[in-house]
Amino acid sequence: MAMDFGGHGLSSHYNPGLPYYQQNFVSEVRRVATAFKWNQFTLLGHSFGGCVGGTFACMFPEMVDKLILLDSTPFFLDSNEMENILTYRRRNIEHTLQV
């Protein structure tokens, strides 16, 4: 399955005033996985989609059995802050899904 992020390809744009942050796109991947009831899947991302895919795999490692990145920059976090940042962002996405 190939998905367009909001405001890209054939997808609708975000509402005025809602910024396009990478976290939003990570959340979109999580929402698609939830909608299709995918517990684990292979994730392939190209260019910016690879950056989003890398972030998703760091935040939800149990959901990604394979990660394939094409023409993407590596995903780096300071090892001292990685757990805090990823845990906070993951909880934020999970909370949004519950709402």
Secondary structure by P-SEA (a helix, b strand, c coil): cccccccccccccccccccccaaaaaaaaaaaaaaacccbbbbbbcaaaaaaaaaaaaaccccccbbbbccccccccccccaaaaaaaaaaaaaaaaac
